């Protein structure tokens, strides 16, 4: 019995999301706690400060975007 296409695509999106979340957590949190590496790429990731600040700074932007979306839906509904 073959799996439905929706189930396969949904599982692929969930797997991709989990992989991206794990990668981001490594870059933002775990790499800072590890000892300095000899690999140039891992050392660059450990010394990077951009992604540590990216998520905390996007939270206020997301709050404003959600509010504006809610406001626009209220205006559309009552217009």
mmJSON file of the N, C-alpha and C atoms, coordinates in Angstrom:
{"data_MODEL":{"atom_site":{
"group_PDB":["ATOM","ATOM","ATOM","ATOM","ATOM","ATOM","ATOM","ATOM","ATOM","ATOM","ATOM","ATOM","ATOM","ATOM","ATOM","ATOM","ATOM","ATOM","ATOM","ATOM","ATOM","ATOM","ATOM","ATOM","ATOM","ATOM","ATOM","ATOM","ATOM","ATOM","ATOM","ATOM","ATOM","ATOM","ATOM","ATOM","ATOM","ATOM","ATOM","ATOM","ATOM","ATOM","ATOM","ATOM","ATOM","ATOM","ATOM","ATOM","ATOM","ATOM","ATOM","ATOM","ATOM","ATOM","ATOM","ATOM","ATOM","ATOM","ATOM","ATOM","ATOM","ATOM","ATOM","ATOM","ATOM","ATOM","ATOM","ATOM","ATOM","ATOM","ATOM","ATOM","ATOM","ATOM","ATOM","ATOM","ATOM","ATOM","ATOM","ATOM","ATOM","ATOM","ATOM","ATOM","ATOM","ATOM","ATOM","ATOM","ATOM","ATOM","ATOM","ATOM","ATOM","ATOM","ATOM","ATOM","ATOM","ATOM","ATOM","ATOM","ATOM","ATOM","ATOM","ATOM","ATOM","ATOM","ATOM","ATOM","ATOM","ATOM","ATOM","ATOM","ATOM","ATOM","ATOM","ATOM","ATOM","ATOM","ATOM","ATOM","ATOM","ATOM","ATOM","ATOM","ATOM","ATOM","ATOM","ATOM","ATOM","ATOM","ATOM","ATOM","ATOM","ATOM","ATOM","ATOM","ATOM","ATOM","ATOM","ATOM","ATOM","ATOM","ATOM","ATOM","ATOM","ATOM","ATOM","ATOM","ATOM","ATOM","ATOM","ATOM","ATOM","ATOM","ATOM","ATOM","ATOM","ATOM","ATOM","ATOM","ATOM","ATOM","ATOM","ATOM","ATOM","ATOM","ATOM","ATOM","ATOM","ATOM","ATOM","ATOM","ATOM","ATOM","ATOM","ATOM","ATOM","ATOM","ATOM","ATOM","ATOM","ATOM","ATOM","ATOM","ATOM","ATOM","ATOM","ATOM","ATOM","ATOM","ATOM","ATOM","ATOM","ATOM","ATOM","ATOM","ATOM","ATOM","ATOM","ATOM","ATOM","ATOM","ATOM","ATOM","ATOM","ATOM","ATOM","ATOM","ATOM","ATOM","ATOM","ATOM","ATOM","ATOM","ATOM","ATOM","ATOM","ATOM","ATOM","ATOM","ATOM","ATOM","ATOM","ATOM","ATOM","ATOM","ATOM","ATOM","ATOM","ATOM","ATOM","ATOM","ATOM","ATOM","ATOM","ATOM","ATOM"],
"id":[1,2,3,4,5,6,7,8,9,10,11,12,13,14,15,16,17,18,19,20,21,22,23,24,25,26,27,28,29,30,31,32,33,34,35,36,37,38,39,40,41,42,43,44,45,46,47,48,49,50,51,52,53,54,55,56,57,58,59,60,61,62,63,64,65,66,67,68,69,70,71,72,73,74,75,76,77,78,79,80,81,82,83,84,85,86,87,88,89,90,91,92,93,94,95,96,97,98,99,100,101,102,103,104,105,106,107,108,109,110,111,112,113,114,115,116,117,118,119,120,121,122,123,124,125,126,127,128,129,130,131,132,133,134,135,136,137,138,139,140,141,142,143,144,145,146,147,148,149,150,151,152,153,154,155,156,157,158,159,160,161,162,163,164,165,166,167,168,169,170,171,172,173,174,175,176,177,178,179,180,181,182,183,184,185,186,187,188,189,190,191,192,193,194,195,196,197,198,199,200,201,202,203,204,205,206,207,208,209,210,211,212,213,214,215,216,217,218,219,220,221,222,223,224,225,226,227,228,229,230,231,232,233,234,235,236,237],
"type_symbol":["N","C","C","N","C","C","N","C","C","N","C","C","N","C","C","N","C","C","N","C","C","N","C","C","N","C","C","N","C","C","N","C","C","N","C","C","N","C","C","N","C","C","N","C","C","N","C","C","N","C","C","N","C","C","N","C","C","N","C","C","N","C","C","N","C","C","N","C","C","N","C","C","N","C","C","N","C","C","N","C","C","N","C","C","N","C","C","N","C","C","N","C","C","N","C","C","N","C","C","N","C","C","N","C","C","N","C","C","N","C","C","N","C","C","N","C","C","N","C","C","N","C","C","N","C","C","N","C","C","N","C","C","N","C","C","N","C","C","N","C","C","N","C","C","N","C","C","N","C","C","N","C","C","N","C","C","N","C","C","N","C","C","N","C","C","N","C","C","N","C","C","N","C","C","N","C","C","N","C","C","N","C","C","N","C","C","N","C","C","N","C","C","N","C","C","N","C","C","N","C","C","N","C","C","N","C","C","N","C","C","N","C","C","N","C","C","N","C","C","N","C","C","N","C","C","N","C","C","N","C","C","N","C","C","N","C","C"],
"label_atom_id":["N","CA","C","N","CA","C","N","CA","C","N","CA","C","N","CA","C","N","CA","C","N","CA","C","N","CA","C","N","CA","C","N","CA","C","N","CA","C","N","CA","C","N","CA","C","N","CA","C","N","CA","C","N","CA","C","N","CA","C","N","CA","C","N","CA","C","N","CA","C","N","CA","C","N","CA","C","N","CA","C","N","CA","C","N","CA","C","N","CA","C","N","CA","C","N","CA","C","N","CA","C","N","CA","C","N","CA","C","N","CA","C","N","CA","C","N","CA","C","N","CA","C","N","CA","C","N","CA","C","N","CA","C","N","CA","C","N","CA","C","N","CA","C","N","CA","C","N","CA","C","N","CA","C","N","CA","C","N","CA","C","N","CA","C","N","CA","C","N","CA","C","N","CA","C","N","CA","C","N","CA","C","N","CA","C","N","CA","C","N","CA","C","N","CA","C","N","CA","C","N","CA","C","N","CA","C","N","CA","C","N","CA","C","N","CA","C","N","CA","C","N","CA","C","N","CA","C","N","CA","C","N","CA","C","N","CA","C","N","CA","C","N","CA","C","N","CA","C","N","CA","C","N","CA","C","N","CA","C","N","CA","C","N","CA","C","N","CA","C","N","CA","C","N","CA","C"],
"label_alt_id":[null,null,null,null,null,null,null,null,null,null,null,null,null,null,null,null,null,null,null,null,null,null,null,null,null,null,null,null,null,null,null,null,null,null,null,null,null,null,null,null,null,null,null,null,null,null,null,null,null,null,null,null,null,null,null,null,null,null,null,null,null,null,null,null,null,null,null,null,null,null,null,null,null,null,null,null,null,null,null,null,null,null,null,null,null,null,null,null,null,null,null,null,null,null,null,null,null,null,null,null,null,null,null,null,null,null,null,null,null,null,null,null,null,null,null,null,null,null,null,null,null,null,null,null,null,null,null,null,null,null,null,null,null,null,null,null,null,null,null,null,null,null,null,null,null,null,null,null,null,null,null,null,null,null,null,null,null,null,null,null,null,null,null,null,null,null,null,null,null,null,null,null,null,null,null,null,null,null,null,null,null,null,null,null,null,null,null,null,null,null,null,null,null,null,null,null,null,null,null,null,null,null,null,null,null,null,null,null,null,null,null,null,null,null,null,null,null,null,null,null,null,null,null,null,null,null,null,null,null,null,null,null,null,null,null,null,null],
"label_comp_id":["UNK","UNK","UNK","UNK","UNK","UNK","UNK","UNK","UNK","UNK","UNK","UNK","UNK","UNK","UNK","UNK","UNK","UNK","UNK","UNK","UNK","UNK","UNK","UNK","UNK","UNK","UNK","UNK","UNK","UNK","UNK","UNK","UNK","UNK","UNK","UNK","UNK","UNK","UNK","UNK","UNK","UNK","UNK","UNK","UNK","UNK","UNK","UNK","UNK","UNK","UNK","UNK","UNK","UNK","UNK","UNK","UNK","UNK","UNK","UNK","UNK","UNK","UNK","UNK","UNK","UNK","UNK","UNK","UNK","UNK","UNK","UNK","UNK","UNK","UNK","UNK","UNK","UNK","UNK","UNK","UNK","UNK","UNK","UNK","UNK","UNK","UNK","UNK","UNK","UNK","UNK","UNK","UNK","UNK","UNK","UNK","UNK","UNK","UNK","UNK","UNK","UNK","UNK","UNK","UNK","UNK","UNK","UNK","UNK","UNK","UNK","UNK","UNK","UNK","UNK","UNK","UNK","UNK","UNK","UNK","UNK","UNK","UNK","UNK","UNK","UNK","UNK","UNK","UNK","UNK","UNK","UNK","UNK","UNK","UNK","UNK","UNK","UNK","UNK","UNK","UNK","UNK","UNK","UNK","UNK","UNK","UNK","UNK","UNK","UNK","UNK","UNK","UNK","UNK","UNK","UNK","UNK","UNK","UNK","UNK","UNK","UNK","UNK","UNK","UNK","UNK","UNK","UNK","UNK","UNK","UNK","UNK","UNK","UNK","UNK","UNK","UNK","UNK","UNK","UNK","UNK","UNK","UNK","UNK","UNK","UNK","UNK","UNK","UNK","UNK","UNK","UNK","UNK","UNK","UNK","UNK","UNK","UNK","UNK","UNK","UNK","UNK","UNK","UNK","UNK","UNK","UNK","UNK","UNK","UNK","UNK","UNK","UNK","UNK","UNK","UNK","UNK","UNK","UNK","UNK","UNK","UNK","UNK","UNK","UNK","UNK","UNK","UNK","UNK","UNK","UNK","UNK","UNK","UNK","UNK","UNK","UNK"],
"label_asym_id":["A","A","A","A","A","A","A","A","A","A","A","A","A","A","A","A","A","A","A","A","A","A","A","A","A","A","A","A","A","A","A","A","A","A","A","A","A","A","A","A","A","A","A","A","A","A","A","A","A","A","A","A","A","A","A","A","A","A","A","A","A","A","A","A","A","A","A","A","A","A","A","A","A","A","A","A","A","A","A","A","A","A","A","A","A","A","A","A","A","A","A","A","A","A","A","A","A","A","A","A","A","A","A","A","A","A","A","A","A","A","A","A","A","A","A","A","A","A","A","A","A","A","A","A","A","A","A","A","A","A","A","A","A","A","A","A","A","A","A","A","A","A","A","A","A","A","A","A","A","A","A","A","A","A","A","A","A","A","A","A","A","A","A","A","A","A","A","A","A","A","A","A","A","A","A","A","A","A","A","A","A","A","A","A","A","A","A","A","A","A","A","A","A","A","A","A","A","A","A","A","A","A","A","A","A","A","A","A","A","A","A","A","A","A","A","A","A","A","A","A","A","A","A","A","A","A","A","A","A","A","A","A","A","A","A","A","A"],
"label_entity_id":["1","1","1","1","1","1","1","1","1","1","1","1","1","1","1","1","1","1","1","1","1","1","1","1","1","1","1","1","1","1","1","1","1","1","1","1","1","1","1","1","1","1","1","1","1","1","1","1","1","1","1","1","1","1","1","1","1","1","1","1","1","1","1","1","1","1","1","1","1","1","1","1","1","1","1","1","1","1","1","1","1","1","1","1","1","1","1","1","1","1","1","1","1","1","1","1","1","1","1","1","1","1","1","1","1","1","1","1","1","1","1","1","1","1","1","1","1","1","1","1","1","1","1","1","1","1","1","1","1","1","1","1","1","1","1","1","1","1","1","1","1","1","1","1","1","1","1","1","1","1","1","1","1","1","1","1","1","1","1","1","1","1","1","1","1","1","1","1","1","1","1","1","1","1","1","1","1","1","1","1","1","1","1","1","1","1","1","1","1","1","1","1","1","1","1","1","1","1","1","1","1","1","1","1","1","1","1","1","1","1","1","1","1","1","1","1","1","1","1","1","1","1","1","1","1","1","1","1","1","1","1","1","1","1","1","1","1"],
"label_seq_id":[1,1,1,2,2,2,3,3,3,4,4,4,5,5,5,6,6,6,7,7,7,8,8,8,9,9,9,10,10,10,11,11,11,12,12,12,13,13,13,14,14,14,15,15,15,16,16,16,17,17,17,18,18,18,19,19,19,20,20,20,21,21,21,22,22,22,23,23,23,24,24,24,25,25,25,26,26,26,27,27,27,28,28,28,29,29,29,30,30,30,31,31,31,32,32,32,33,33,33,34,34,34,35,35,35,36,36,36,37,37,37,38,38,38,39,39,39,40,40,40,41,41,41,42,42,42,43,43,43,44,44,44,45,45,45,46,46,46,47,47,47,48,48,48,49,49,49,50,50,50,51,51,51,52,52,52,53,53,53,54,54,54,55,55,55,56,56,56,57,57,57,58,58,58,59,59,59,60,60,60,61,61,61,62,62,62,63,63,63,64,64,64,65,65,65,66,66,66,67,67,67,68,68,68,69,69,69,70,70,70,71,71,71,72,72,72,73,73,73,74,74,74,75,75,75,76,76,76,77,77,77,78,78,78,79,79,79],
"pdbx_PDB_ins_code":[null,null,null,null,null,null,null,null,null,null,null,null,null,null,null,null,null,null,null,null,null,null,null,null,null,null,null,null,null,null,null,null,null,null,null,null,null,null,null,null,null,null,null,null,null,null,null,null,null,null,null,null,null,null,null,null,null,null,null,null,null,null,null,null,null,null,null,null,null,null,null,null,null,null,null,null,null,null,null,null,null,null,null,null,null,null,null,null,null,null,null,null,null,null,null,null,null,null,null,null,null,null,null,null,null,null,null,null,null,null,null,null,null,null,null,null,null,null,null,null,null,null,null,null,null,null,null,null,null,null,null,null,null,null,null,null,null,null,null,null,null,null,null,null,null,null,null,null,null,null,null,null,null,null,null,null,null,null,null,null,null,null,null,null,null,null,null,null,null,null,null,null,null,null,null,null,null,null,null,null,null,null,null,null,null,null,null,null,null,null,null,null,null,null,null,null,null,null,null,null,null,null,null,null,null,null,null,null,null,null,null,null,null,null,null,null,null,null,null,null,null,null,null,null,null,null,null,null,null,null,null,null,null,null,null,null,null],
"Cartn_x":[0.848,0.0,0.899,0.889,1.747,1.236,2.172,1.82,1.253,0.297,-0.223,0.856,0.751,1.755,1.789,0.633,0.593,1.387,1.313,2.041,3.545,3.944,5.373,5.91,5.188,5.627,5.626,4.617,4.564,5.721,6.027,7.154,8.471,8.599,9.824,9.981,8.896,8.959,9.287,8.709,9.017,10.479,10.983,12.39,13.313,12.971,13.775,13.762,12.603,12.498,13.315,13.278,14.065,15.555,15.953,17.362,17.838,17.047,17.417,17.453,16.522,16.525,17.773,18.14,19.348,20.589,20.643,21.781,21.868,20.731,20.738,21.144,20.618,20.988,22.471,23.036,24.483,25.243,24.842,25.554,25.376,24.161,23.876,24.263,24.186,24.365,25.5,25.388,26.311,27.746,27.952,29.324,30.074,29.345,30.004,30.501,29.875,30.24,31.371,31.668,32.709,34.087,35.098,36.477,36.793,37.723,38.088,38.572,38.142,38.449,39.632,40.286,41.363,40.827,39.579,38.958,38.586,38.956,38.718,37.236,36.416,34.983,34.323,34.632,34.049,34.532,35.77,36.289,35.558,35.259,34.493,33.08,32.469,31.129,31.171,32.202,32.309,32.526,33.225,33.521,32.454,31.445,30.411,29.46,29.083,28.147,26.83,26.716,25.528,24.295,24.385,23.226,22.815,23.73,23.362,22.42,22.567,21.744,20.552,20.565,19.515,18.15,18.038,16.74,16.176,16.964,16.377,15.913,16.579,16.174,14.991,14.716,13.565,12.27,12.352,11.136,10.262,10.796,9.923,9.334,10.083,9.573,8.421,8.531,7.453,6.208,6.401,5.253,4.527,5.258,4.64,3.946,4.561,3.948,2.652,2.643,1.42,0.326,0.685,-0.311,-0.89,-0.028,-0.515,-1.382,-1.046,-1.866,-3.241,-3.259,-4.523,-5.353,-4.71,-5.413,-5.993,-5.229,-5.729,-6.9,-6.841,-7.971,-9.224,-9.053,-10.2,-10.816,-9.972,-10.495,-11.18,-10.626,-11.231,-12.566,-12.643,-13.855,-14.99,-14.68,-15.706,-15.888,-15.256,-15.382,-16.643],
"Cartn_y":[-1.175,0.0,1.245,2.038,3.229,4.329,5.141,6.264,7.411,8.143,9.303,10.376,11.133,12.166,13.233,13.548,14.558,14.119,12.848,12.33,12.365,12.021,12.035,13.464,14.389,15.785,16.395,16.087,16.598,16.081,14.807,14.231,14.845,15.121,15.742,17.155,17.917,19.27,19.26,18.318,18.209,17.835,16.892,16.494,17.652,18.418,19.575,20.631,20.856,21.825,21.413,20.139,19.648,19.761,19.457,19.566,21.017,21.938,23.351,23.878,23.429,23.843,23.342,22.091,21.542,22.285,22.607,23.362,24.753,25.43,26.758,26.704,25.724,25.616,25.329,24.548,24.312,25.613,26.375,27.615,28.647,28.766,29.836,29.505,28.228,27.897,26.907,25.739,24.647,24.932,25.577,25.815,26.758,27.626,28.551,27.826,26.714,25.977,24.979,24.681,23.712,24.354,23.514,24.0,24.491,25.433,25.912,24.769,24.813,23.739,24.123,23.103,23.335,23.537,23.13,23.281,24.751,25.313,26.737,27.068,26.154,26.415,26.408,25.405,25.336,26.486,26.908,28.044,29.332,29.487,30.653,30.635,29.457,29.339,29.677,29.224,29.506,30.988,31.686,33.098,34.03,33.487,34.305,34.836,36.097,36.707,37.104,36.914,37.352,36.541,35.217,34.379,34.358,34.673,34.767,35.941,36.977,38.172,38.208,37.388,37.439,37.076,35.972,35.511,36.441,36.852,37.779,39.099,39.549,40.804,40.641,39.433,39.244,39.036,38.756,38.558,39.819,41.029,42.211,42.435,42.129,42.287,41.323,40.111,39.129,39.582,40.15,40.628,41.742,42.67,43.752,43.185,42.24,41.656,40.918,40.191,39.481,40.479,41.549,42.57,43.214,43.576,44.191,43.229,41.956,40.967,40.866,40.826,40.774,42.029,43.182,44.436,44.479,44.029,44.051,43.082,41.936,41.004,41.567,42.286,42.918,43.972,44.79,45.821,45.21,44.133,43.465,42.851,42.271,41.596,42.604,43.781,44.758,45.843,45.705,46.73,46.518],
"Cartn_z":[0.0,0.0,0.0,-1.06,-1.123,-0.193,0.259,1.124,0.297,0.845,0.115,-0.038,-1.092,-1.381,-0.292,0.287,1.346,2.565,2.912,4.062,3.813,2.614,2.275,2.282,1.658,1.636,3.031,3.822,5.191,6.024,5.885,6.616,6.166,4.879,4.368,4.926,4.994,5.543,7.034,7.771,9.199,9.392,8.608,8.71,8.358,7.332,6.962,8.07,8.662,9.756,10.972,11.319,12.449,12.162,10.936,10.555,10.608,10.088,10.127,11.561,12.402,13.803,14.516,14.279,14.897,14.417,13.135,12.613,13.209,13.327,13.92,15.384,16.135,17.544,17.713,16.799,16.868,16.641,15.624,15.302,16.413,16.944,17.897,19.328,19.716,21.131,21.355,20.761,21.099,20.688,19.562,19.104,20.04,20.738,21.662,22.912,23.267,24.473,24.222,22.973,22.657,22.704,22.825,22.785,21.366,21.224,19.885,18.996,17.764,16.82,15.934,15.364,14.408,12.992,12.76,11.453,11.249,10.092,9.843,9.784,9.245,9.133,10.508,11.325,12.663,13.541,13.346,14.097,13.702,12.425,11.974,12.542,12.62,13.198,14.685,15.385,16.813,17.085,16.232,16.446,15.883,15.23,14.619,15.678,15.572,16.515,15.84,14.549,13.822,14.215,14.182,14.431,15.892,16.798,18.213,18.453,17.654,17.817,16.872,15.846,14.832,15.395,16.097,16.587,17.665,18.673,19.651,19.026,17.98,17.358,16.41,15.951,15.07,15.848,17.14,17.929,17.934,18.19,18.119,16.728,15.698,14.335,14.082,14.58,14.426,15.184,16.377,17.15,16.4,15.83,15.054,13.816,13.133,11.941,12.288,13.392,13.804,14.155,14.846,15.184,13.92,12.981,11.747,10.939,10.962,10.268,10.927,12.249,12.973,12.691,12.704,12.453,11.038,10.072,8.694,8.512,9.195,9.098,9.774,10.873,11.531,10.623,9.987,9.09,7.874,7.341,6.187,6.579,7.78,8.213,8.449,8.963,9.302,8.245,7.121,6.081,5.255],
"occupancy":[1.0,1.0,1.0,1.0,1.0,1.0,1.0,1.0,1.0,1.0,1.0,1.0,1.0,1.0,1.0,1.0,1.0,1.0,1.0,1.0,1.0,1.0,1.0,1.0,1.0,1.0,1.0,1.0,1.0,1.0,1.0,1.0,1.0,1.0,1.0,1.0,1.0,1.0,1.0,1.0,1.0,1.0,1.0,1.0,1.0,1.0,1.0,1.0,1.0,1.0,1.0,1.0,1.0,1.0,1.0,1.0,1.0,1.0,1.0,1.0,1.0,1.0,1.0,1.0,1.0,1.0,1.0,1.0,1.0,1.0,1.0,1.0,1.0,1.0,1.0,1.0,1.0,1.0,1.0,1.0,1.0,1.0,1.0,1.0,1.0,1.0,1.0,1.0,1.0,1.0,1.0,1.0,1.0,1.0,1.0,1.0,1.0,1.0,1.0,1.0,1.0,1.0,1.0,1.0,1.0,1.0,1.0,1.0,1.0,1.0,1.0,1.0,1.0,1.0,1.0,1.0,1.0,1.0,1.0,1.0,1.0,1.0,1.0,1.0,1.0,1.0,1.0,1.0,1.0,1.0,1.0,1.0,1.0,1.0,1.0,1.0,1.0,1.0,1.0,1.0,1.0,1.0,1.0,1.0,1.0,1.0,1.0,1.0,1.0,1.0,1.0,1.0,1.0,1.0,1.0,1.0,1.0,1.0,1.0,1.0,1.0,1.0,1.0,1.0,1.0,1.0,1.0,1.0,1.0,1.0,1.0,1.0,1.0,1.0,1.0,1.0,1.0,1.0,1.0,1.0,1.0,1.0,1.0,1.0,1.0,1.0,1.0,1.0,1.0,1.0,1.0,1.0,1.0,1.0,1.0,1.0,1.0,1.0,1.0,1.0,1.0,1.0,1.0,1.0,1.0,1.0,1.0,1.0,1.0,1.0,1.0,1.0,1.0,1.0,1.0,1.0,1.0,1.0,1.0,1.0,1.0,1.0,1.0,1.0,1.0,1.0,1.0,1.0,1.0,1.0,1.0,1.0,1.0,1.0,1.0,1.0,1.0],
"B_iso_or_equiv":[0.0,0.0,0.0,0.0,0.0,0.0,0.0,0.0,0.0,0.0,0.0,0.0,0.0,0.0,0.0,0.0,0.0,0.0,0.0,0.0,0.0,0.0,0.0,0.0,0.0,0.0,0.0,0.0,0.0,0.0,0.0,0.0,0.0,0.0,0.0,0.0,0.0,0.0,0.0,0.0,0.0,0.0,0.0,0.0,0.0,0.0,0.0,0.0,0.0,0.0,0.0,0.0,0.0,0.0,0.0,0.0,0.0,0.0,0.0,0.0,0.0,0.0,0.0,0.0,0.0,0.0,0.0,0.0,0.0,0.0,0.0,0.0,0.0,0.0,0.0,0.0,0.0,0.0,0.0,0.0,0.0,0.0,0.0,0.0,0.0,0.0,0.0,0.0,0.0,0.0,0.0,0.0,0.0,0.0,0.0,0.0,0.0,0.0,0.0,0.0,0.0,0.0,0.0,0.0,0.0,0.0,0.0,0.0,0.0,0.0,0.0,0.0,0.0,0.0,0.0,0.0,0.0,0.0,0.0,0.0,0.0,0.0,0.0,0.0,0.0,0.0,0.0,0.0,0.0,0.0,0.0,0.0,0.0,0.0,0.0,0.0,0.0,0.0,0.0,0.0,0.0,0.0,0.0,0.0,0.0,0.0,0.0,0.0,0.0,0.0,0.0,0.0,0.0,0.0,0.0,0.0,0.0,0.0,0.0,0.0,0.0,0.0,0.0,0.0,0.0,0.0,0.0,0.0,0.0,0.0,0.0,0.0,0.0,0.0,0.0,0.0,0.0,0.0,0.0,0.0,0.0,0.0,0.0,0.0,0.0,0.0,0.0,0.0,0.0,0.0,0.0,0.0,0.0,0.0,0.0,0.0,0.0,0.0,0.0,0.0,0.0,0.0,0.0,0.0,0.0,0.0,0.0,0.0,0.0,0.0,0.0,0.0,0.0,0.0,0.0,0.0,0.0,0.0,0.0,0.0,0.0,0.0,0.0,0.0,0.0,0.0,0.0,0.0,0.0,0.0,0.0,0.0,0.0,0.0,0.0,0.0,0.0],
"pdbx_formal_charge":[null,null,null,null,null,null,null,null,null,null,null,null,null,null,null,null,null,null,null,null,null,null,null,null,null,null,null,null,null,null,null,null,null,null,null,null,null,null,null,null,null,null,null,null,null,null,null,null,null,null,null,null,null,null,null,null,null,null,null,null,null,null,null,null,null,null,null,null,null,null,null,null,null,null,null,null,null,null,null,null,null,null,null,null,null,null,null,null,null,null,null,null,null,null,null,null,null,null,null,null,null,null,null,null,null,null,null,null,null,null,null,null,null,null,null,null,null,null,null,null,null,null,null,null,null,null,null,null,null,null,null,null,null,null,null,null,null,null,null,null,null,null,null,null,null,null,null,null,null,null,null,null,null,null,null,null,null,null,null,null,null,null,null,null,null,null,null,null,null,null,null,null,null,null,null,null,null,null,null,null,null,null,null,null,null,null,null,null,null,null,null,null,null,null,null,null,null,null,null,null,null,null,null,null,null,null,null,null,null,null,null,null,null,null,null,null,null,null,null,null,null,null,null,null,null,null,null,null,null,null,null,null,null,null,null,null,null],
"auth_seq_id":[1,1,1,2,2,2,3,3,3,4,4,4,5,5,5,6,6,6,7,7,7,8,8,8,9,9,9,10,10,10,11,11,11,12,12,12,13,13,13,14,14,14,15,15,15,16,16,16,17,17,17,18,18,18,19,19,19,20,20,20,21,21,21,22,22,22,23,23,23,24,24,24,25,25,25,26,26,26,27,27,27,28,28,28,29,29,29,30,30,30,31,31,31,32,32,32,33,33,33,34,34,34,35,35,35,36,36,36,37,37,37,38,38,38,39,39,39,40,40,40,41,41,41,42,42,42,43,43,43,44,44,44,45,45,45,46,46,46,47,47,47,48,48,48,49,49,49,50,50,50,51,51,51,52,52,52,53,53,53,54,54,54,55,55,55,56,56,56,57,57,57,58,58,58,59,59,59,60,60,60,61,61,61,62,62,62,63,63,63,64,64,64,65,65,65,66,66,66,67,67,67,68,68,68,69,69,69,70,70,70,71,71,71,72,72,72,73,73,73,74,74,74,75,75,75,76,76,76,77,77,77,78,78,78,79,79,79],
"auth_comp_id":["UNK","UNK","UNK","UNK","UNK","UNK","UNK","UNK","UNK","UNK","UNK","UNK","UNK","UNK","UNK","UNK","UNK","UNK","UNK","UNK","UNK","UNK","UNK","UNK","UNK","UNK","UNK","UNK","UNK","UNK","UNK","UNK","UNK","UNK","UNK","UNK","UNK","UNK","UNK","UNK","UNK","UNK","UNK","UNK","UNK","UNK","UNK","UNK","UNK","UNK","UNK","UNK","UNK","UNK","UNK","UNK","UNK","UNK","UNK","UNK","UNK","UNK","UNK","UNK","UNK","UNK","UNK","UNK","UNK","UNK","UNK","UNK","UNK","UNK","UNK","UNK","UNK","UNK","UNK","UNK","UNK","UNK","UNK","UNK","UNK","UNK","UNK","UNK","UNK","UNK","UNK","UNK","UNK","UNK","UNK","UNK","UNK","UNK","UNK","UNK","UNK","UNK","UNK","UNK","UNK","UNK","UNK","UNK","UNK","UNK","UNK","UNK","UNK","UNK","UNK","UNK","UNK","UNK","UNK","UNK","UNK","UNK","UNK","UNK","UNK","UNK","UNK","UNK","UNK","UNK","UNK","UNK","UNK","UNK","UNK","UNK","UNK","UNK","UNK","UNK","UNK","UNK","UNK","UNK","UNK","UNK","UNK","UNK","UNK","UNK","UNK","UNK","UNK","UNK","UNK","UNK","UNK","UNK","UNK","UNK","UNK","UNK","UNK","UNK","UNK","UNK","UNK","UNK","UNK","UNK","UNK","UNK","UNK","UNK","UNK","UNK","UNK","UNK","UNK","UNK","UNK","UNK","UNK","UNK","UNK","UNK","UNK","UNK","UNK","UNK","UNK","UNK","UNK","UNK","UNK","UNK","UNK","UNK","UNK","UNK","UNK","UNK","UNK","UNK","UNK","UNK","UNK","UNK","UNK","UNK","UNK","UNK","UNK","UNK","UNK","UNK","UNK","UNK","UNK","UNK","UNK","UNK","UNK","UNK","UNK","UNK","UNK","UNK","UNK","UNK","UNK","UNK","UNK","UNK","UNK","UNK","UNK"],
"auth_asym_id":["A","A","A","A","A","A","A","A","A","A","A","A","A","A","A","A","A","A","A","A","A","A","A","A","A","A","A","A","A","A","A","A","A","A","A","A","A","A","A","A","A","A","A","A","A","A","A","A","A","A","A","A","A","A","A","A","A","A","A","A","A","A","A","A","A","A","A","A","A","A","A","A","A","A","A","A","A","A","A","A","A","A","A","A","A","A","A","A","A","A","A","A","A","A","A","A","A","A","A","A","A","A","A","A","A","A","A","A","A","A","A","A","A","A","A","A","A","A","A","A","A","A","A","A","A","A","A","A","A","A","A","A","A","A","A","A","A","A","A","A","A","A","A","A","A","A","A","A","A","A","A","A","A","A","A","A","A","A","A","A","A","A","A","A","A","A","A","A","A","A","A","A","A","A","A","A","A","A","A","A","A","A","A","A","A","A","A","A","A","A","A","A","A","A","A","A","A","A","A","A","A","A","A","A","A","A","A","A","A","A","A","A","A","A","A","A","A","A","A","A","A","A","A","A","A","A","A","A","A","A","A","A","A","A","A","A","A"],
"auth_atom_id":["N","CA","C","N","CA","C","N","CA","C","N","CA","C","N","CA","C","N","CA","C","N","CA","C","N","CA","C","N","CA","C","N","CA","C","N","CA","C","N","CA","C","N","CA","C","N","CA","C","N","CA","C","N","CA","C","N","CA","C","N","CA","C","N","CA","C","N","CA","C","N","CA","C","N","CA","C","N","CA","C","N","CA","C","N","CA","C","N","CA","C","N","CA","C","N","CA","C","N","CA","C","N","CA","C","N","CA","C","N","CA","C","N","CA","C","N","CA","C","N","CA","C","N","CA","C","N","CA","C","N","CA","C","N","CA","C","N","CA","C","N","CA","C","N","CA","C","N","CA","C","N","CA","C","N","CA","C","N","CA","C","N","CA","C","N","CA","C","N","CA","C","N","CA","C","N","CA","C","N","CA","C","N","CA","C","N","CA","C","N","CA","C","N","CA","C","N","CA","C","N","CA","C","N","CA","C","N","CA","C","N","CA","C","N","CA","C","N","CA","C","N","CA","C","N","CA","C","N","CA","C","N","CA","C","N","CA","C","N","CA","C","N","CA","C","N","CA","C","N","CA","C","N","CA","C","N","CA","C","N","CA","C","N","CA","C","N","CA","C","N","CA","C","N","CA","C"],
"pdbx_PDB_model_num":[1,1,1,1,1,1,1,1,1,1,1,1,1,1,1,1,1,1,1,1,1,1,1,1,1,1,1,1,1,1,1,1,1,1,1,1,1,1,1,1,1,1,1,1,1,1,1,1,1,1,1,1,1,1,1,1,1,1,1,1,1,1,1,1,1,1,1,1,1,1,1,1,1,1,1,1,1,1,1,1,1,1,1,1,1,1,1,1,1,1,1,1,1,1,1,1,1,1,1,1,1,1,1,1,1,1,1,1,1,1,1,1,1,1,1,1,1,1,1,1,1,1,1,1,1,1,1,1,1,1,1,1,1,1,1,1,1,1,1,1,1,1,1,1,1,1,1,1,1,1,1,1,1,1,1,1,1,1,1,1,1,1,1,1,1,1,1,1,1,1,1,1,1,1,1,1,1,1,1,1,1,1,1,1,1,1,1,1,1,1,1,1,1,1,1,1,1,1,1,1,1,1,1,1,1,1,1,1,1,1,1,1,1,1,1,1,1,1,1,1,1,1,1,1,1,1,1,1,1,1,1,1,1,1,1,1,1]
}}}
